[in-house]
Amino acid sequence: MLSETVISKGYQTVVPAKIRKAHKIIPGDVLEWIDTEKGIIVQPRKKRTLKDIIGLVKADGDAVESKKQAQKGHK
């Protein structure tokens, strides 16, 4: 799906409606911009809910490491 947007004077842009709907992007989600040799990859990172993070921290685990993994989107 090809979509285009224009960059404003303030370097802002809008996520096209077709893309927002197809990927269920909502306010609070983050767009990650990845610079590669072939170009730029933009991918959404969904906002985490309590339901998403239940069970991530183990009783005998490292809470700091669990938090880092959760922030990276890993379960």
Residue pairs with C-beta under 8 A, 6 or more apart in sequence:
1 18
1 19
1 22
3 16
3 18
3 19
4 16
5 13
5 14
5 15
5 16
6 13
7 13
15 25
15 31
19 25
23 44
24 46
25 31
25 44
26 47
28 47
29 44
29 45
29 46
29 47
30 44
30 45
30 47
31 42
31 43
31 44
31 45
32 42
32 43
32 44
32 45
33 40
33 41
33 42
34 40
34 41
34 42
34 43
45 73
46 73
48 70
53 70
56 66
56 69
56 70
56 75
57 63
57 66
57 67
58 66
69 75
